[in-house]
Amino acid sequence: MSSHKYCKPNNAGFSLIEIMVGMVMGLISMVIVMKVFATFEGQKRTTTSGSDAQTNGGIGLYTIERDIRMAGYGFADAIGCTVKTAQPTLINSTSLVSSFVLAPVTITQGAGGLPDTISVMASNKQNWSVPIRNITDHALNPGLFHVSATIGMAQNDLLIAYETNNTGALVKTCTLVQVSNANPVVDPPGVVNNPGSWNAPAIFPSSDYTTNALLINVGSLMVHYYSLDANSNLITREYDSTSNSGLDVVNDPTQILSSDVVNLQAQYGFDTRSNATIQAACPPNSASGQCSIVDTWRDDTLIDADGNGVIGDAGDIARIYAVRFAVVARSGLKEKPLTTGVCNTTTVGPTWAGGTISVSKNPDGSANADWRCYRYKTFETVVPLRNAIWKQR
């Protein structure tokens, strides 16, 4: 009798074929799981980068919009005037000049669809900005303005002297002077502008200022520049005359507001109607000319908005009642190209009310061969220049 023992069928284990079939099924399941994981991970990265673009664009839009709403604060009827200064200035200029235009907003257009630059100017005076009447003809020497009051004036405040006719039109260049001493005791009160870094007789108009002249106390001038750097950052330069005697905003250090911003476009909004007037409110069914409206949009080019035959004068600048601008933010994720090696995530440039915005170039003008591999979000708004509108009131 044989002593060899046979294994029972239930103890025989898996055959080689069964093991191989199981491994193949496991590998297939793993491939499917990894494929699903990769798909959802890609969607997550796209969503996250899209959220970053929303944040960057929103911050940029809000910051510029808030600043533009304050543009022209404290300038009163002097908006658009050419201001002479004893301090060389780089305001809205690439070289030192002896004057600047008192424009609430200045747009410098980028060539060939490149990003624009927005300059916002306002008074930094916190407690007083109402014009003060000059009550005697001004004499260059000893450099004393006799005014109706000196309320709110302080040592080293900057004043802008200007003169208008009976219709409110500017008739002389404006002058930027600094308070050396505001004396309310003398009769009449006087504001002394002794010769100094901000004061010089040569900057006053040849016929000087009469009793029709006014002075506005800007305290100090504030200028903000918004532009893009070569690394697609939305940057700002901030200038305050209390900390810089040379009005140098071009060479001041920059501050990054938002990253991955690839374009910035802006336009002026003019009211070109010959019968345009400003009222406290637009009544229902109001006739033409009863309310201030914007009927013409332009890039950086000023137009003859007031119809006097001169392009870009103070009357035209005073008719800029709104600014519209667009910020284009880009997602931080570069999407994968097709099997052909070509990206089709974005096929045409984003659009806004002013037309199509080019994203095929970097902000510095160099070519961006991968622009189709990114997603873009456009943020745009229209900002009323309330100080220009209230000035007409």
KEKE-3310 file (N, C-alpha, C; in steps of 0.2 Angstrom, whole numbers, plus 5000, padded with zeros to 4 digits):
npx = (5004:5003:5011:5011:5004:4990:4986:4972:4959:4955:4966:4975:4979:4982:4983:4996:4991:4979:4985:4992:4981:4975:4985:4985:4973:4973:4983:4977:4966:4974:4980:4968:4964:4974:4974:4961:4964:4975:4967:4958:4967:4973:4962:4960:4971:4970:4958:4962:4973:4965:4958:4968:4971:4959:4959:4971:4968:4956:4961:4970:4961:4952:4961:4966:4954:4949:4958:4957:4944:4947:4954:4960:4956:4953:4957:4949:4943:4954:4958:4966:4975:4991:5004:5017:5032:5045:5053:5061:5052:5046:5034:5023:5032:5047:5059:5067:5056:5049:5036:5020:5005:4989:4981:4969:4969:4980:4983:4995:4998:5002:5013:5008:4998:5003:5004:4996:5000:4994:4991:4988:4983:4981:4976:4984:4979:4971:4961:4957:4952:4945:4945:4953:4951:4961:4963:4970:4980:4993:5010:5026:5037:5036:5033:5020:5004:4988:4975:4958:4956:4965:4963:4966:4978:4995:5012:5024:5014:5008:5003:4992:4991:4979:4969:4954:4942:4926:4918:4923:4934:4951:4963:4977:4993:4995:5003:5014:5017:5025:5020:5027:5024:5009:4999:4987:4984:4988:4981:4975:4973:4988:4998:5013:5026:5040:5056:5063:5065:5054:5049:5050:5052:5052:5043:5030:5016:5019:5010:5006:4995:4978:4964:4955:4960:4963:4968:4972:4973:4983:4991:5000:5007:5000:5005:5001:5007:5002:5007:5014:5027:5042:5040:5027:5020:5009:5012:5015:5020:5023:5021:5024:5024:5029:5040:5049:5058:5060:5049:5050:5044:5047:5059:5057:5056:5047:5031:5024:5008:5000:5003:5006:4999:4995:4991:4986:4974:4967:4955:4950:4935:4924:4914:4907:4897:4890:4881:4882:4878:4880:4870:4862:4856:4850:4835:4820:4817:4824:4830:4841:4858:4855:4861:4877:4886:4895:4900:4910:4923:4941:4958:4974:4974:4970:4956:4947:4936:4929:4926:4933:4942:4955:4966:4967:4968:4965:4951:4947:4953:4945:4933:4934:4925:4925:4934:4938:4944:4954:4960:4970:4972:4982:4981:4991:4995:5002:4994:4994:5000:4992:4993:5000:5008:5004:4996:4979:4972:4969:4964:4961:4964:4959:4944:4937:4927:4933:4939:4949:4961:4978:4988:4999:5011:5024:5024:5035:5036:5043:5041:5029:5028:5021:5008:4996:4994:4989:4976:4965:4958:4948:4946:4935:4930:4920:4925:4918:4924:4923:4927:4929:4917:4909:4916:4911:4899)
npy = (4994:5011:5025:5038:5054:5064:5081:5089:5096:5109:5114:5117:5130:5146:5145:5147:5154:5160:5169:5178:5183:5190:5199:5207:5212:5220:5229:5236:5241:5250:5258:5265:5271:5280:5288:5294:5301:5309:5317:5324:5330:5339:5347:5352:5360:5369:5375:5381:5389:5398:5404:5411:5420:5427:5433:5441:5450:5456:5463:5472:5479:5485:5493:5502:5508:5514:5524:5532:5537:5547:5556:5572:5578:5593:5602:5611:5624:5624:5613:5606:5616:5623:5622:5631:5628:5630:5620:5607:5595:5579:5575:5566:5566:5562:5569:5582:5596:5612:5614:5607:5598:5601:5588:5577:5563:5555:5546:5536:5528:5512:5506:5498:5490:5487:5487:5500:5516:5523:5538:5546:5560:5571:5582:5581:5587:5586:5593:5605:5612:5622:5635:5651:5668:5680:5696:5708:5716:5705:5707:5703:5705:5710:5696:5692:5687:5694:5689:5683:5675:5664:5652:5635:5635:5631:5631:5628:5622:5618:5629:5633:5645:5653:5660:5666:5670:5679:5669:5658:5652:5648:5661:5663:5656:5644:5644:5636:5638:5639:5640:5651:5659:5660:5673:5678:5690:5702:5716:5717:5699:5689:5679:5673:5670:5668:5669:5653:5635:5631:5643:5657:5672:5671:5662:5666:5673:5685:5696:5695:5691:5696:5704:5694:5682:5666:5655:5639:5627:5614:5607:5595:5588:5573:5559:5545:5532:5519:5504:5490:5479:5471:5458:5454:5460:5470:5486:5500:5517:5529:5545:5559:5576:5580:5572:5572:5583:5585:5581:5569:5556:5546:5539:5534:5521:5505:5497:5481:5477:5466:5450:5441:5449:5454:5464:5481:5492:5508:5521:5538:5546:5558:5572:5579:5588:5603:5610:5606:5605:5604:5597:5595:5582:5570:5573:5563:5559:5570:5584:5586:5590:5593:5585:5578:5568:5555:5554:5551:5541:5539:5534:5537:5549:5566:5576:5589:5593:5604:5611:5623:5624:5621:5608:5598:5607:5616:5617:5605:5595:5597:5592:5579:5566:5553:5538:5523:5507:5492:5477:5463:5447:5433:5415:5405:5393:5383:5376:5359:5355:5350:5333:5337:5346:5359:5372:5375:5381:5395:5404:5416:5434:5441:5451:5468:5483:5492:5485:5472:5464:5462:5448:5442:5446:5450:5461:5470:5470:5460:5444:5432:5416:5406:5410:5405:5394:5397:5403:5417:5431:5445:5460:5474:5491:5506:5522:5536:5553:5561:5572:5581:5582:5587:5599:5606:5609)
npz = (5000:4995:5003:4999:5000:4994:4990:4996:4985:4989:4996:4986:4982:4971:4954:4942:4931:4936:4945:4936:4929:4939:4943:4931:4930:4942:4939:4928:4935:4943:4934:4929:4941:4943:4932:4933:4945:4941:4931:4939:4948:4939:4936:4948:4950:4940:4944:4956:4951:4943:4953:4960:4950:4949:4962:4961:4950:4955:4966:4960:4952:4961:4969:4960:4956:4968:4970:4959:4961:4970:4963:4958:4969:4979:4969:4963:4953:4946:4938:4925:4923:4918:4928:4935:4943:4955:4958:4949:4939:4937:4934:4925:4914:4906:4907:4916:4920:4920:4923:4926:4921:4929:4930:4935:4931:4921:4906:4899:4884:4880:4867:4852:4858:4870:4889:4897:4906:4921:4929:4944:4952:4966:4979:4995:5007:5022:5030:5024:5009:5002:4990:4992:4992:4983:4988:4985:4972:4968:4972:4966:4974:4991:4990:4995:4997:4999:5007:5009:5020:5031:5036:5040:5034:5035:5040:5027:5019:5002:4990:4976:4965:4955:4941:4935:4922:4920:4916:4921:4915:4914:4914:4915:4918:4931:4947:4958:4975:4991:5008:5018:5029:5037:5041:5051:5058:5053:5043:5028:5031:5028:5016:5016:5004:5004:4995:4991:4991:4984:4980:4969:4960:4946:4942:4942:4933:4920:4921:4933:4947:4950:4959:4955:4957:4964:4978:4981:4994:4993:5002:5002:4987:4980:4970:4961:4952:4941:4933:4923:4926:4919:4923:4924:4934:4943:4947:4958:4960:4972:4976:4987:4991:5003:5007:4997:4988:4975:4966:4960:4953:4944:4947:4959:4972:4968:4972:4973:4968:4963:4956:4941:4931:4916:4907:4905:4902:4897:4896:4892:4897:4889:4890:4877:4873:4867:4875:4887:4905:4923:4935:4951:4951:4939:4932:4929:4912:4907:4898:4884:4889:4902:4911:4917:4906:4898:4882:4873:4871:4873:4870:4875:4869:4870:4866:4857:4867:4872:4862:4858:4848:4852:4855:4869:4880:4895:4896:4889:4897:4909:4905:4906:4913:4917:4919:4911:4913:4911:4919:4915:4921:4923:4924:4935:4931:4918:4905:4898:4882:4866:4859:4847:4851:4852:4860:4865:4874:4876:4862:4856:4860:4876:4878:4880:4884:4877:4866:4859:4868:4868:4872:4868:4869:4881:4895:4893:4880:4873:4864:4868:4867:4873:4876:4872:4881:4893:4904:4905:4914:4913:4921:4922:4923:4925:4931:4939:4938:4952:4958:4947:4942:4953:4954:4943:4948)
capx = (5000:5007:5011:5010:4998:4988:4983:4965:4958:4954:4972:4980:4981:4981:4987:5000:4987:4975:4989:4994:4975:4974:4990:4983:4967:4976:4987:4972:4963:4978:4980:4962:4964:4979:4971:4956:4968:4978:4962:4955:4972:4974:4956:4961:4976:4967:4953:4966:4976:4960:4956:4973:4970:4953:4962:4976:4965:4952:4965:4972:4955:4950:4966:4966:4947:4948:4963:4954:4939:4949:4958:4958:4953:4957:4960:4943:4942:4961:4959:4969:4979:4998:5007:5024:5035:5053:5057:5061:5048:5046:5027:5020:5037:5053:5064:5065:5053:5048:5029:5016:4997:4985:4976:4967:4971:4984:4984:5000:4996:5008:5014:5006:4994:5007:5001:4996:5001:4989:4994:4982:4985:4977:4979:4984:4977:4965:4956:4954:4953:4941:4949:4954:4951:4966:4959:4973:4984:4999:5016:5031:5041:5040:5030:5015:4997:4983:4969:4952:4956:4971:4960:4968:4985:5001:5019:5026:5009:5009:4997:4992:4987:4976:4965:4949:4937:4919:4915:4926:4939:4958:4966:4984:4996:4995:5009:5014:5021:5025:5018:5033:5021:5002:4998:4980:4984:4989:4975:4971:4977:4993:5001:5020:5029:5047:5060:5065:5066:5048:5046:5054:5048:5051:5038:5023:5014:5022:5006:5005:4988:4974:4959:4951:4964:4961:4973:4969:4978:4984:4995:5006:5004:5001:5004:5002:5008:5001:5010:5016:5034:5044:5039:5020:5018:5006:5016:5014:5025:5019:5025:5021:5029:5032:5045:5053:5058:5061:5044:5053:5040:5049:5064:5055:5055:5040:5028:5021:5002:4997:5007:5002:4994:4998:4990:4982:4971:4963:4952:4946:4928:4923:4907:4908:4891:4891:4876:4882:4879:4880:4865:4863:4854:4847:4828:4818:4815:4828:4832:4849:4862:4854:4865:4884:4886:4901:4898:4915:4929:4947:4964:4978:4974:4965:4952:4944:4930:4925:4924:4936:4947:4962:4965:4971:4969:4962:4944:4946:4954:4940:4927:4935:4921:4926:4939:4936:4950:4953:4965:4970:4976:4983:4982:4998:4996:5003:4991:4998:4998:4989:4998:5003:5013:5001:4991:4973:4968:4966:4965:4960:4965:4952:4941:4933:4923:4938:4941:4952:4967:4984:4992:5004:5018:5025:5023:5041:5036:5045:5036:5027:5027:5017:5002:4990:4994:4986:4969:4965:4952:4948:4942:4935:4925:4920:4925:4917:4929:4918:4929:4929:4910:4907:4919:4907:4893)
capy = (5000:5017:5030:5045:5058:5069:5087:5090:5102:5116:5116:5118:5137:5148:5142:5153:5158:5164:5174:5182:5186:5194:5205:5211:5216:5225:5234:5239:5246:5255:5263:5269:5276:5285:5292:5298:5305:5314:5321:5328:5334:5344:5351:5356:5365:5374:5379:5385:5395:5402:5408:5416:5425:5431:5437:5446:5455:5460:5467:5477:5483:5489:5498:5508:5511:5518:5529:5536:5541:5553:5560:5579:5581:5599:5606:5616:5626:5625:5607:5607:5622:5622:5624:5632:5627:5632:5613:5603:5590:5573:5572:5565:5568:5558:5573:5587:5601:5617:5615:5601:5600:5599:5584:5572:5557:5555:5539:5535:5522:5507:5506:5492:5486:5485:5490:5508:5518:5527:5542:5549:5566:5574:5585:5577:5591:5583:5597:5612:5613:5627:5641:5657:5674:5685:5702:5714:5713:5702:5709:5698:5707:5704:5689:5692:5686:5696:5684:5684:5671:5660:5646:5629:5635:5629:5631:5623:5620:5621:5633:5634:5651:5653:5666:5664:5676:5679:5662:5652:5649:5650:5666:5664:5650:5643:5644:5632:5641:5636:5645:5653:5661:5662:5678:5680:5695:5708:5718:5710:5693:5688:5672:5675:5665:5671:5665:5647:5630:5631:5650:5661:5677:5670:5657:5670:5676:5692:5702:5693:5690:5702:5702:5689:5676:5662:5651:5632:5624:5607:5604:5592:5585:5566:5557:5538:5529:5512:5501:5484:5478:5466:5451:5454:5462:5477:5490:5507:5522:5534:5552:5564:5581:5581:5568:5572:5590:5586:5579:5564:5550:5541:5535:5532:5514:5503:5492:5476:5476:5460:5446:5438:5453:5454:5470:5486:5496:5513:5526:5544:5547:5565:5575:5584:5592:5611:5613:5602:5608:5600:5598:5590:5575:5569:5571:5558:5562:5576:5586:5585:5595:5594:5581:5577:5562:5553:5552:5549:5537:5539:5531:5542:5555:5571:5579:5596:5592:5610:5614:5630:5624:5619:5601:5596:5613:5615:5615:5598:5591:5598:5588:5571:5565:5546:5534:5516:5503:5484:5473:5456:5443:5427:5410:5404:5386:5383:5370:5355:5356:5344:5329:5340:5351:5366:5374:5378:5384:5402:5405:5424:5438:5443:5458:5473:5488:5496:5481:5466:5465:5458:5445:5438:5449:5451:5468:5473:5470:5453:5439:5427:5411:5401:5414:5401:5389:5400:5405:5424:5434:5452:5464:5481:5495:5513:5526:5543:5557:5564:5579:5585:5583:5592:5606:5610:5611)
capz = (5000:4995:5008:4996:5002:4989:4993:4994:4980:4992:4998:4981:4981:4965:4948:4939:4926:4940:4948:4931:4927:4945:4942:4925:4933:4947:4935:4924:4940:4945:4928:4929:4947:4942:4926:4936:4950:4937:4929:4945:4950:4934:4937:4955:4949:4935:4948:4961:4948:4942:4959:4961:4945:4952:4967:4958:4946:4959:4970:4956:4950:4967:4971:4955:4956:4974:4969:4953:4963:4974:4958:4957:4976:4981:4963:4962:4946:4943:4934:4918:4922:4918:4935:4935:4949:4955:4958:4943:4940:4932:4934:4918:4910:4907:4908:4921:4917:4925:4924:4925:4920:4935:4928:4940:4929:4915:4903:4894:4881:4878:4860:4849:4863:4877:4894:4898:4913:4924:4934:4948:4955:4970:4985:5001:5012:5025:5033:5021:5002:4998:4987:4996:4987:4984:4989:4982:4967:4970:4970:4967:4980:4995:4989:4999:4995:5004:5006:5013:5026:5031:5040:5038:5031:5040:5038:5022:5014:4996:4987:4969:4963:4948:4940:4930:4920:4923:4914:4924:4911:4916:4909:4916:4920:4938:4951:4964:4980:4998:5013:5023:5035:5036:5047:5051:5062:5048:5040:5028:5032:5022:5016:5014:5001:5003:4990:4994:4986:4981:4978:4965:4957:4939:4940:4942:4926:4919:4923:4940:4949:4952:4964:4952:4958:4970:4980:4984:4998:4992:5008:4998:4981:4980:4963:4961:4945:4940:4927:4924:4925:4914:4926:4924:4941:4943:4952:4959:4962:4976:4978:4991:4991:5010:5008:4991:4986:4968:4963:4956:4954:4939:4950:4966:4972:4966:4976:4969:4970:4961:4952:4935:4928:4909:4903:4909:4897:4900:4892:4895:4895:4888:4888:4871:4871:4868:4880:4893:4911:4928:4940:4957:4949:4933:4933:4924:4906:4907:4891:4883:4892:4909:4916:4914:4903:4894:4875:4869:4874:4869:4874:4879:4865:4871:4860:4858:4870:4874:4855:4857:4843:4854:4858:4875:4884:4902:4895:4887:4903:4914:4903:4907:4918:4919:4916:4911:4912:4912:4921:4913:4925:4920:4929:4936:4928:4911:4903:4894:4875:4863:4856:4842:4854:4851:4865:4863:4880:4874:4855:4855:4866:4880:4876:4885:4881:4872:4861:4860:4872:4866:4877:4864:4871:4888:4896:4891:4873:4871:4862:4873:4863:4876:4878:4871:4886:4899:4905:4907:4916:4912:4925:4919:4927:4924:4937:4938:4942:4955:4959:4941:4941:4958:4952:4938:4951)
cpx = (5004:5006:5010:5004:4996:4985:4976:4964:4958:4960:4977:4982:4979:4986:4991:4996:4982:4979:4991:4987:4974:4978:4988:4977:4969:4979:4982:4968:4967:4979:4974:4962:4968:4977:4966:4959:4971:4973:4960:4961:4973:4968:4957:4966:4974:4962:4957:4970:4971:4958:4961:4972:4964:4955:4966:4972:4960:4955:4967:4967:4953:4954:4966:4959:4947:4952:4960:4948:4941:4953:4955:4955:4957:4959:4955:4943:4949:4963:4961:4974:4987:5001:5014:5027:5043:5057:5056:5057:5048:5038:5025:5025:5043:5059:5062:5062:5051:5040:5026:5009:4994:4979:4975:4970:4974:4985:4990:4999:5002:5007:5012:5002:4997:5003:5001:4998:4996:4992:4988:4985:4980:4980:4979:4982:4971:4960:4954:4956:4949:4946:4948:4955:4957:4963:4963:4978:4991:5005:5022:5036:5037:5037:5025:5008:4992:4977:4963:4952:4963:4969:4963:4975:4990:5007:5021:5020:5010:5002:4997:4988:4985:4971:4960:4945:4930:4915:4918:4932:4946:4961:4974:4986:4995:5002:5009:5019:5020:5024:5025:5030:5014:5000:4991:4979:4984:4982:4977:4976:4982:4996:5008:5023:5036:5051:5063:5065:5060:5045:5052:5050:5047:5046:5031:5022:5017:5017:5004:4997:4985:4969:4955:4954:4962:4967:4969:4975:4979:4988:5001:5003:5005:5000:5005:5002:5006:5003:5011:5024:5036:5042:5031:5017:5015:5009:5014:5020:5021:5024:5021:5026:5032:5039:5050:5053:5058:5055:5046:5049:5043:5054:5062:5054:5048:5038:5024:5014:4999:5002:5003:4997:4998:4997:4985:4980:4966:4961:4949:4939:4926:4916:4908:4902:4892:4887:4876:4882:4878:4874:4866:4861:4851:4840:4826:4816:4818:4830:4839:4852:4861:4858:4872:4884:4893:4898:4903:4921:4935:4953:4968:4977:4968:4962:4949:4937:4926:4923:4927:4941:4954:4961:4970:4972:4965:4954:4943:4947:4948:4934:4929:4931:4921:4932:4937:4943:4949:4960:4965:4974:4976:4984:4989:5000:4997:5000:4995:4995:4995:4995:5002:5008:5010:4996:4985:4969:4965:4968:4965:4961:4958:4950:4938:4930:4927:4940:4945:4959:4972:4987:4997:5011:5018:5025:5029:5041:5039:5040:5035:5024:5021:5010:4996:4989:4991:4979:4970:4958:4953:4943:4941:4929:4926:4920:4924:4922:4925:4920:4929:4921:4907:4910:4914:4900:4893)
cpy = (5006:5022:5037:5048:5063:5074:5087:5096:5109:5118:5117:5125:5140:5145:5148:5157:5162:5170:5180:5186:5191:5200:5209:5215:5221:5231:5239:5244:5251:5261:5268:5274:5281:5290:5297:5303:5311:5319:5326:5332:5340:5349:5355:5361:5371:5378:5384:5391:5400:5407:5413:5422:5430:5436:5443:5452:5459:5465:5473:5482:5488:5494:5504:5512:5516:5524:5534:5540:5547:5558:5567:5582:5588:5604:5611:5618:5626:5618:5609:5612:5620:5626:5625:5631:5628:5625:5610:5597:5585:5571:5572:5567:5564:5562:5579:5593:5606:5618:5608:5603:5597:5594:5578:5565:5558:5548:5540:5528:5518:5506:5499:5487:5484:5489:5497:5509:5523:5531:5546:5554:5569:5577:5580:5581:5587:5587:5604:5612:5617:5633:5647:5663:5678:5692:5709:5711:5711:5705:5704:5699:5711:5697:5688:5692:5689:5692:5685:5680:5666:5653:5640:5629:5634:5630:5626:5620:5622:5624:5633:5640:5651:5659:5664:5670:5675:5672:5656:5649:5652:5655:5666:5657:5650:5643:5640:5636:5638:5642:5645:5655:5663:5666:5680:5687:5702:5709:5720:5705:5692:5681:5674:5669:5668:5666:5659:5642:5629:5638:5654:5666:5675:5665:5660:5672:5683:5697:5700:5692:5696:5699:5696:5682:5673:5658:5644:5629:5617:5603:5601:5589:5577:5563:5549:5536:5521:5509:5494:5483:5472:5459:5450:5455:5469:5480:5497:5511:5527:5539:5556:5570:5583:5577:5568:5579:5591:5584:5573:5557:5544:5536:5533:5524:5511:5498:5488:5476:5469:5457:5443:5442:5455:5460:5474:5491:5501:5518:5532:5544:5555:5566:5580:5588:5599:5614:5609:5606:5602:5602:5593:5583:5575:5568:5567:5562:5569:5578:5586:5591:5596:5590:5580:5569:5561:5551:5550:5546:5537:5536:5536:5549:5560:5574:5586:5595:5598:5614:5621:5630:5622:5612:5600:5602:5611:5614:5608:5594:5591:5594:5581:5570:5558:5543:5527:5512:5496:5482:5466:5452:5436:5421:5408:5397:5386:5376:5366:5356:5350:5339:5331:5345:5358:5366:5377:5381:5390:5403:5412:5428:5440:5450:5462:5478:5492:5492:5475:5468:5460:5455:5441:5441:5450:5459:5473:5473:5464:5448:5434:5421:5406:5404:5409:5395:5391:5402:5413:5426:5441:5455:5471:5484:5502:5517:5533:5547:5562:5571:5584:5587:5588:5599:5610:5612:5618)
cpz = (5000:5000:5006:4997:4996:4993:4991:4989:4983:4996:4993:4980:4974:4960:4945:4934:4930:4943:4942:4929:4933:4944:4936:4927:4938:4944:4931:4929:4942:4940:4928:4935:4946:4937:4929:4941:4946:4934:4934:4948:4946:4935:4943:4954:4945:4939:4953:4957:4945:4947:4961:4956:4947:4957:4965:4954:4950:4963:4966:4954:4956:4969:4967:4955:4962:4973:4964:4956:4967:4969:4958:4964:4977:4975:4961:4954:4942:4939:4927:4917:4922:4924:4934:4942:4949:4956:4952:4944:4935:4932:4927:4913:4911:4908:4913:4917:4922:4926:4923:4924:4926:4932:4933:4937:4922:4912:4898:4891:4879:4870:4858:4854:4869:4882:4895:4905:4915:4929:4937:4952:4960:4976:4991:5008:5015:5028:5030:5014:4998:4996:4991:4991:4988:4983:4987:4977:4970:4968:4971:4973:4985:4994:4994:4996:5001:5002:5011:5020:5026:5035:5036:5035:5037:5036:5033:5018:5007:4993:4980:4968:4956:4947:4934:4928:4923:4921:4917:4921:4914:4911:4910:4918:4928:4941:4957:4969:4987:5003:5018:5030:5034:5042:5046:5055:5058:5045:5033:5029:5026:5022:5013:5010:4999:4999:4994:4988:4982:4978:4974:4961:4949:4937:4940:4935:4926:4921:4930:4941:4952:4957:4961:4954:4964:4972:4983:4988:4997:4998:5005:4992:4982:4972:4964:4953:4946:4933:4928:4923:4921:4917:4927:4931:4940:4949:4953:4962:4966:4977:4982:4992:4998:5011:5002:4988:4979:4964:4958:4957:4949:4942:4957:4966:4971:4972:4972:4972:4969:4956:4946:4932:4921:4905:4907:4903:4900:4895:4895:4893:4895:4888:4883:4869:4872:4873:4886:4900:4916:4933:4945:4955:4942:4934:4928:4918:4905:4900:4891:4886:4899:4914:4912:4912:4899:4887:4871:4873:4870:4874:4877:4875:4868:4865:4862:4861:4871:4867:4854:4851:4845:4857:4864:4880:4891:4901:4893:4893:4908:4911:4903:4914:4921:4916:4916:4910:4914:4914:4919:4917:4922:4925:4929:4933:4921:4909:4898:4887:4872:4861:4850:4844:4854:4857:4862:4868:4879:4866:4853:4861:4869:4877:4882:4881:4876:4866:4863:4863:4870:4872:4874:4865:4879:4889:4894:4883:4870:4869:4867:4869:4866:4878:4877:4877:4892:4899:4907:4909:4916:4917:4923:4923:4924:4930:4936:4942:4946:4957:4953:4940:4947:4957:4948:4942:4954)
residu = (MET:SER:SER:HIS:LYS:TYR:CYS:LYS:PRO:ASN:ASN:ALA:GLY:PHE:SER:LEU:ILE:GLU:ILE:MET:VAL:GLY:MET:VAL:MET:GLY:LEU:ILE:SER:MET:VAL:ILE:VAL:MET:LYS:VAL:PHE:ALA:THR:PHE:GLU:GLY:GLN:LYS:ARG:THR:THR:THR:SER:GLY:SER:ASP:ALA:GLN:THR:ASN:GLY:GLY:ILE:GLY:LEU:TYR:THR:ILE:GLU:ARG:ASP:ILE:ARG:MET:ALA:GLY:TYR:GLY:PHE:ALA:ASP:ALA:ILE:GLY:CYS:THR:VAL:LYS:THR:ALA:GLN:PRO:THR:LEU:ILE:ASN:SER:THR:SER:LEU:VAL:SER:SER:PHE:VAL:LEU:ALA:PRO:VAL:THR:ILE:THR:GLN:GLY:ALA:GLY:GLY:LEU:PRO:ASP:THR:ILE:SER:VAL:MET:ALA:SER:ASN:LYS:GLN:ASN:TRP:SER:VAL:PRO:ILE:ARG:ASN:ILE:THR:ASP:HIS:ALA:LEU:ASN:PRO:GLY:LEU:PHE:HIS:VAL:SER:ALA:THR:ILE:GLY:MET:ALA:GLN:ASN:ASP:LEU:LEU:ILE:ALA:TYR:GLU:THR:ASN:ASN:THR:GLY:ALA:LEU:VAL:LYS:THR:CYS:THR:LEU:VAL:GLN:VAL:SER:ASN:ALA:ASN:PRO:VAL:VAL:ASP:PRO:PRO:GLY:VAL:VAL:ASN:ASN:PRO:GLY:SER:TRP:ASN:ALA:PRO:ALA:ILE:PHE:PRO:SER:SER:ASP:TYR:THR:THR:ASN:ALA:LEU:LEU:ILE:ASN:VAL:GLY:SER:LEU:MET:VAL:HIS:TYR:TYR:SER:LEU:ASP:ALA:ASN:SER:ASN:LEU:ILE:THR:ARG:GLU:TYR:ASP:SER:THR:SER:ASN:SER:GLY:LEU:ASP:VAL:VAL:ASN:ASP:PRO:THR:GLN:ILE:LEU:SER:SER:ASP:VAL:VAL:ASN:LEU:GLN:ALA:GLN:TYR:GLY:PHE:ASP:THR:ARG:SER:ASN:ALA:THR:ILE:GLN:ALA:ALA:CYS:PRO:PRO:ASN:SER:ALA:SER:GLY:GLN:CYS:SER:ILE:VAL:ASP:THR:TRP:ARG:ASP:ASP:THR:LEU:ILE:ASP:ALA:ASP:GLY:ASN:GLY:VAL:ILE:GLY:ASP:ALA:GLY:ASP:ILE:ALA:ARG:ILE:TYR:ALA:VAL:ARG:PHE:ALA:VAL:VAL:ALA:ARG:SER:GLY:LEU:LYS:GLU:LYS:PRO:LEU:THR:THR:GLY:VAL:CYS:ASN:THR:THR:THR:VAL:GLY:PRO:THR:TRP:ALA:GLY:GLY:THR:ILE:SER:VAL:SER:LYS:ASN:PRO:ASP:GLY:SER:ALA:ASN:ALA:ASP:TRP:ARG:CYS:TYR:ARG:TYR:LYS:THR:PHE:GLU:THR:VAL:VAL:PRO:LEU:ARG:ASN:ALA:ILE:TRP:LYS:GLN:ARG)
# end
